[in-house]
Amino acid sequence: MIKSHELNERSLYLLKALVERYIHDGQPVGSRALSKDPQIHLSPASIRNVMADLEDMGLIHSPHTSAGRIPTASGYRMFVDSLLTVKPLASAELDQLQHGLCIEAEKITDVVGKASRLLSEVTQMAGVVTLPRRENVTLQHIEFLPMSNTRVLVIFVTDGDEVHNKIIHTGKLFSPAELQQAANYLNSVYAGRSLTLIRQLLVSDLENDRVAVNQAMLDAVNIAQLTFAQQPKDDYVLSGETNLMGFSELSDMDRLKQLFEAFNHKRGVIHLLDQCLASDGVQIFIGEESGYRAFDQCSLVTAPYSVNDQVVGVLGVIGPTRMNYQKVIPFVDVTAKLLGAALNPK
């Protein structure tokens, strides 16, 4: 990977000007167009020489037989890391985000959906937000209802009054009274704790004092272990994916098909977003950096969001590699902070 210090000031400025012009116009940029930049005091011939050097370094390339050049993923990476100046959002833009996420007493899934739609609206690209990881939510209340044979319907409420349903197979037939007793015990001992901590406590409670507890308590703990077994991979909410059809570089039918199949299968997107959970602030994947062929012409700008000072999810914007990073980055950064604030218990 070429570093910015390996280029002289003239080359860096030309690269910056070329990337900005291509982001704005969406057309390959030629030396004549760059020579009209009042800050570039070079002839078209000198500019062509610099562009040839930039091409040799893998920072720009010529699509098809065009005389103009466009940035490569490496060129965008240098632009984003070393040449981009991100400015704070304008007050009107900040007000739009704050108003869009000014939410009272709504379900977590509704809040996440609003954040996804908001990102899509303000960027005119696709907005994506992962649902908060269940590992980090807090148990408020749990109930058990008997079904046929040894099946039990579990209803548990987590913070934000989110109601979850799950059917478990207990391996033992329980009466309604026994299930009620188990629920009472679990509510008295584990309510107010995160699901991650509850899982840890359930194991230690069984190991530490099997003799001291009665069978009803053991049954309650065993049922709880079935309920709070490791959850499947978290889901996400995607909005505005049809916006991507409006970008010429993504409008090829085969490319669109690959992209929408990736959205539908979700696993690749979830894996990509999971990589951002441990990041500090905004993280950007450009083109092939994602490792997924369907995203070769796309960039993903993400930021983690936190509840109670703990990272629980990621949000971001998916768009073409020539997206306006200067605008998208602060939108993603601020929306992540506002979403975390909206989900924090009041």
Buried (B, 14 or more C-beta within 10 A) or exposed (E): EBEEEEBEEBBBBBBBBBBBBBBEEEEBBBBEBBBEBEEBEBEBEBBBEBBEBBBEBEBBBBEEEEEBBBBBBBBBBBBBEBBBEBEEBEEEBBEBBBEBBEBEEBEBBEBBBBBBBBBBBBBBBBBBBBBBBBBBBBBBBBBBBBEEEEEBBBBBBBBBEBEBEBEBEBEEEBEEEBBBBBBBBBBEBBBEBBBBBBBEBBEEBBEEEEEEBEEEBBBBBBBBBBBBEEEEEBEBBBBBBEBBEEBEBBEEEEBBEBBBEBBEEBEBBBEBBBBBBEBEEBBBBBBBBBEBEBBBBBBBBBBBBBBEEEBBBBBBBBBBBBBBBBBBBBBBBBBBBBBBBBBEEE
